[in-house]
């Protein structure tokens, strides 16, 4: 599970970021300024830091400098909504931020920035169809996070033999097919993946957008 540290003195902004990212399976930590953020990271190291630039006690650029100096492996996204946001965000990138967001931004823009910062090409939002589980596509693999499996199932791109969208069993077509179902996929349009080898060779699951998931997955199969 990816741990994300959100640093912003605006309570509503912290809540918005948390509510957007937590359903995708990330662990979220919150801090009201850079100083608090550094202390939280020392206690529970984060994989990604999303920080505002204008804050009391310790502002964002200083915070980015400290993280880059002490923990260069941590990815950073800078965000700002001030009048000089463009210039400040440019400086943040020069200091090592891998992504920037200009406020106000949408949940989709936030998700895209986080996925890019973490190296994911596609992250499926948790929905009732997936039993609140999370499915991610990276350039070289899939990661299927499921409470049924206890640990994420990692499938290298070169293990994928076929992947397709399947209909619901209620569609009137031949929707049911044998395989390991890691959510309630038979009840809706879902993805069926067949592996070349491995313990579970045929897996069914329900990303939020099955067609898009298959499209992105086929792109990494072609690259491989």
N, C-alpha and C positions, 0 to 999 in steps of 0.2 A: 504494500500500500504506500502510495506517495504521500509524503508529509509536506504541506504547504503552509508557510508563514505569511500572514497578511498583516501589513503594517500601515495603519492609517488613523489619524486622529478623528476622522468622521465616523461616528458610530453607524450611521445608515449605510455608508459605503462598505464598512467591514461586514455588516449583515448581508448586504447584497452579494458580495463576493463569496461569502460562506454559503449562502443559500443556493448559489449557482453551482459551486464546485463540490460541495459535500455529496450531493446525489450521484456524482460520477465515481464515487468510491475513494476520494482523497480524504486524508486526515487533515483537518484545518486547525491551525493555531492562530490566535489573534493578539495583536499588540497595538497600543495607541500612539507609540512614537518609536523612533529608531533605537533609543536606549533600551526600552522594554523589549523590543524585537531582538536585540543582541542577546539579552539575558535569557529570553525564551529559547533562542537557538542554542545557547550553551547548555541548557538543560535537556532539550529535545531537538537534536539537529534536524533541520529541514532540508528537503531536496530542492525546493523552489521557494524564493522569497518574492512576494509582490508588495512593493512599497510605494507609498505616496512620496512626493518630493517636498511639499510644504507641511511641516509638522513642528510642534514645540519640542523643547529639550534636545532632540537630535533629529535634524532634518534628513531628507531622503538622500541627497548626494553624499553627505558625510557617511550615512549608513551604507550606501553602496561601496564607497571607498573602503570602509572597515571590513565588509564581507569579502570584497575582492582581495584584500590584504591577508585576512586571517583564514578565510574558507573559500579559496578560489574555485573549488569544485561545485559550489552551490549556484544554480541558475537564478537569475534575477530579472524580474519584469518591473519597470518603472511606470508610474501613472501620475498624471497631473491634470488639473483643470484650470490652472491659473492663466492669466493673460499672456504670460511669457512661456506658456507650456511648451511650445514647439522648440524654443531655444534650450530650455531646461531638459527636455527629453532627449535632445540631441547630445547634450553634455553627458546625460546618464548613459547613453549608448557608448560614448567615448570612454567612460569609466568602466564599462564591462557589462551593462545590462543587455541581455539577449533579446528582450522584447520591450515595447513601449505601448501604452494605452493612454489616449487623450480622453479625459472625462467630458461629458458623460459617454459611456460606452454600453453596448448591449451585452446580454449574457452570451450570445453567440460569438461576439468579438473577444470576450474574455476567454471562452472555451478554446477558441482558435489560438490565441496567444499562449495559453497554458500548454496546449497540445504541442505547439511548435517548440516551446521552451524545453519541454520534457522529451522531445523527439518523436512523439506520436503523430501518425498521419491521420488517424481517425479515432475518436473516443465516443462510444455509444452511451448516451445518457441512460441512467437507470429508469426503468418504467415498470408498470405492473406486469407487462408481458414477460419481462426478463426476471421477475421475482426480485427486482432491485439489485441485480448483479451488473457488472461492468465488463465491457469487451473493448479491447484496444488493438489497433493495428500499428505496428512499427515497420520500418523499412525492411527488416529481416525476419519478422516474426509476428505472430498473434499472441495476445495474452488474454485469456478468458478467466476472469475472476468470478468464482462461484462458491457460495457457501456449501454446496453439495460436494465440491472437490476439496474443501478445506484450504488448499493453496492454489494460487493461479496456475492454470494449465498453459504452458508455453509451447507453441507450435511453430517451429522454424518454417520459413517460407518454402524451403525445398522439400518439406514433408507433405505439403498440400498437393493432393492429386486432383481433386475437383472441388468446386464450391458453387452453389446455386441457391436461388430463392425457391422455396417450396410453399405451396398453398396450405391453408388451414384444412383440417380434416372435415370441416363443415362446408367446404367450398363445392362439394359435389364431384370434385376430381379425386384422383388417387393421392390424397394428401398424406396418408399415413405411410411411414417407411421405417424399417428397423434401424435402430441406432441408439446411442447414449443421448438422452435428452437432459440438458443441464438447466432447463427452465420449462415453462409450460408452452413450449413452442408449437406443439401440435394444434393448439387452439387458435393460432393466428398465422399470418404469413411469416415465414422464418427462414433462417439460413441452414443449409445442410452442407457440412464439410466432410470430405473423405480424405484420409491421410494415406500416404504410401506405406507407412509402417507405424508401429506404436501400439500401446495397450488398447486405446480407444480409437478405432479406425474410422468410425462414422459418428459424427457429433452434430446434434441439432440444437440451435439456440436462437434467441429473438433479439437482435439489436434493434435500436429505435427506428432505423431506416435500413431494412434488409437489402434493398437494391443498391444503395450507396455503399454499404458495407462490402458487398460482393464486388462492386466496381473497384474500390480501393484495394481490396485484397488481391484481385486479379492483376492489378498494376505491380504489386510487389512480387507476384509469381512470375510475371514477365521479366522484371528486372533481375530476378534471381537466375 
